[in-house]
């Protein structure tokens, strides 16, 4: 009897174990190597943090389902015994008919074909642009003349340059300077001498012989050419470097690696790159079925369980929940955009559409990149090439600015601190007499153009300090203009500007007239009392306007512009269109409330532009069409004195169906929407306004 009881218990245990095993989904364990990036993740441009890290495996990005679900409109129902992972959204997704699926697939095919065509057109435009900075030089004599013209001075030490053909690809470069400048030459930094010679080597290679090597020396003009030790510097190049022997410094030998600046930049960038690590993972592979609101989802990858977290391919979640994503491999940043799917406005589409969408996304990336490069190339005033040394930058400025608007200029460009440079410009006495208060803006444009080129081709953080003058001495009758830049602006000082042909502004008289006519200014019963302080700089003035009442801060844009118009009229009635650099100052707080200037009859104010920009973003940022609402971010900037650029950045992708409906309507309503903003700007400034519209991928939208 006891034996029968034991047998019964054993059979019962076996039955229970069998039943339990049959309830568990089948699976197996294995080891894989996941690629983990030090990754930043954003959803609609907001950074998020996941509890577990995503990883790459077999070409797919796997994400932790539980961690990511916090940011998706779903709940997860997972029971190990059921064999299912249910993603529950409350029913906003549902399968559509086969006919609707076919129509959607056809739309994507049309879109892909259109994008491919656009990509080819952009590639053709980019390839057709010409970036060659110089014509080729065919003779050695012409090459020598070019070097003598471009490199005739080293920090104002005159240099005589001879170029002779040696054996093979070698050229002899013989450089002499006046004996009386020998001490100045010894004080020149060795690095500057090295870069100066390197620039000449590159000039020969770029314009005459791409395989050129140079050997030569730098001597004073009294040296005995037959005696080696009379050289100050000897040098010889190879394909990868130039060796320098600084004989005047106890034959100190230095080696300059060609493209040294580029190597330094690459090394610096490499040191700041985010890390990638390959990590073995013990995973449990389960034959689980993933369902969305009860409907099975086909998956491109497998379902992995690591510890207590389930991992799925991100592309499968993207297709199911109607969000797009992109991964920047350089920046290690994953960007996810939900396209308003959270609100259920987009119907569900089967997973098979994902492959077509992948192709569209890849082409869009290429188009965005091509558009950005084409835009940069069009924005450049001068042919593009990367410049890696100060002396080469100086040569480039001489190439493109030595004859500016009919003026002959001598240009010197030197570095004196990190990212800080001196720019000295000499102008002939004859040309300097052409300038008066009506056209000295040409000088402002000249320096501004040169600053743009320096930042574009050499140092994007460049800060300039310099002068424009008409003679080598500091005599009282010399033409002398100072300028200095900060991060965004150029400031000019015309205090020593020759104005012998024009009368100076009487600062005291101007103060008296403004106190008499504009001491109290009343706008909408918000009267403000002003005190004026004028500082004369010949034909221009610095004008400080002081107030103490807080009512000024209650003035609207119209009030401020009306005041500036009246102020401008009063000044012009006395002195005509003079330049005014003004500040309205809250004396009680000791801070500037508004900056402005009057230039050639125009009112300029960055502060007021910023206020108008903020007003547009508050009142004109939303465009409605067909039940959809599109948001735009406005930015406003000066193109020149007579024109503004208005940029509208949308929160959508151009290929979205909702926006395509706007384009198919020929954009009449959208054009009216933009014109409202343009009209508001023109209430204050009599300028041309040039609007330009972009989607969130920075693609240009041509509807205006």
Order of alpha helices (4+ residues) and beta strands (2+ residues): alpha-beta-beta-beta-beta-beta-alpha-beta-beta-alpha-alpha-beta-beta-beta-alpha-alpha-beta-beta-beta-beta-alpha-beta-beta-beta-beta-beta-alpha-beta-beta-alpha-alpha-beta-beta-beta-alpha-alpha-beta-beta-beta-alpha-beta-beta-beta-beta-alpha-beta-beta-beta-alpha-beta-beta-beta-alpha-alpha-beta-beta
